[in-house]
């Protein structure tokens, strides 16, 4: 007759832990957004719908340095420049910087009391993270993305758009020039002629 052997509590606990981890990984693989899915990508700047404000945000980085500049530009359906700003930030990666820039864009929106906005980014990973469930957001941008979603809830309609990296020349210009020290963070008070030229070119293509 076989002896009655009680299970080892440590072995049982390890098996339970492994099973839970496998289930979590399975859940993540099911819900993880497929970056290969067909997503409309704007190849040129487009004006937002009537009644909406479009916020473009971008980040410029110093090579081998965590210092960066997040820039935001706000335009309406007539392609008019309404507002904008730049901020020095310190983030661990370009992805984290892009998320921070979008959060700054939403914070700026509260100053113009808009209810209908378009957020446009050239970072596909950030775009998909905003669409994802909270459990599958990359850890390095989780706090920023959750804050972005909280801010989005304050608006009647928020549309997040993905664009090509070469599309948003205006915000890219502001971020880079501020990072070089050739433009102040409060550039909206004295808009450089080069930026006006870029904005005009965007309007011609819209």
Long-range contacts (C-beta under 8 A, 24 or more apart in sequence): 27-135, 28-135, 28-136, 31-132, 31-133, 31-135, 31-136, 32-132, 32-136, 33-128, 33-131, 33-132, 33-136, 35-124, 35-125, 35-128, 39-124, 39-127, 39-162, 40-161, 40-162, 41-162, 41-163, 41-164, 42-120, 42-161, 42-162, 42-163, 42-164, 42-167, 43-163, 43-164, 43-167, 44-167, 44-202, 44-205, 44-206, 45-163, 45-167, 45-168, 45-169, 45-170, 45-202, 45-205, 45-206, 46-206, 47-75, 47-76, 47-77, 47-78, 47-79, 47-203, 47-206, 48-75, 48-76, 48-77, 48-117, 48-118, 49-77, 49-116, 49-118, 50-77, 51-77, 51-116, 52-76, 52-77, 52-114, 52-116, 52-117, 52-118, 52-157, 52-159, 53-82, 53-109, 53-112, 53-114, 53-116, 53-117, 53-118, 54-117, 54-118, 54-120, 55-105, 55-106, 55-108, 55-109, 55-117, 55-118, 55-119, 55-120, 56-105, 56-120, 56-168, 56-170, 56-171, 57-98, 57-101, 57-102, 57-104, 57-105, 57-119, 57-120, 57-121, 57-171, 58-98, 58-101, 58-122, 58-168, 58-171, 58-172, 58-174, 58-175, 59-89, 59-94, 59-97, 59-98, 59-100, 59-101, 59-175, 60-172, 60-175, 60-176, 60-178, 60-179, 61-94, 61-97, 61-179, 62-179, 66-90, 66-91, 66-92, 68-97, 68-179, 69-175, 69-176, 69-178, 69-179, 69-185, 70-97, 70-100, 70-101, 70-104, 70-175, 71-101, 71-171, 71-172, 71-174, 71-175, 71-178, 72-101, 72-104, 72-105, 72-108, 72-171, 73-170, 73-171, 73-174, 74-105, 74-108, 74-109, 74-112, 75-199, 79-199, 79-202, 79-203, 79-206, 81-191, 81-199, 82-112, 83-108, 83-111, 83-112, 83-188, 84-108, 84-174, 84-187, 84-188, 85-185, 85-186, 85-187, 85-188, 86-174, 86-175, 86-178, 86-183, 86-185, 86-187, 87-185, 88-185, 92-140, 93-140, 94-123, 95-123, 95-125, 95-126, 95-138, 95-140, 95-141, 96-140, 96-141, 96-144, 98-123, 98-126, 99-126, 99-129, 99-141, 99-144, 99-145, 99-148, 100-144, 102-126, 102-144, 102-148, 103-144, 103-147, 103-148, 103-151, 106-148, 106-151, 106-152, 107-151, 109-151, 109-155, 110-154, 114-155, 115-155, 115-156, 115-157, 116-155, 116-156, 116-157, 117-155, 117-157, 117-158, 117-159, 118-158, 118-159, 118-160, 118-161, 119-158, 119-159, 119-160, 119-161, 120-160, 120-161, 120-162, 120-163, 120-168, 121-160, 121-161, 121-162, 121-163, 122-162, 122-163, 122-164, 122-165, 122-167, 122-168, 124-162, 127-160, 127-162, 130-160, 131-160, 169-198, 169-201, 169-202, 170-195, 170-198, 170-199, 170-202, 173-198
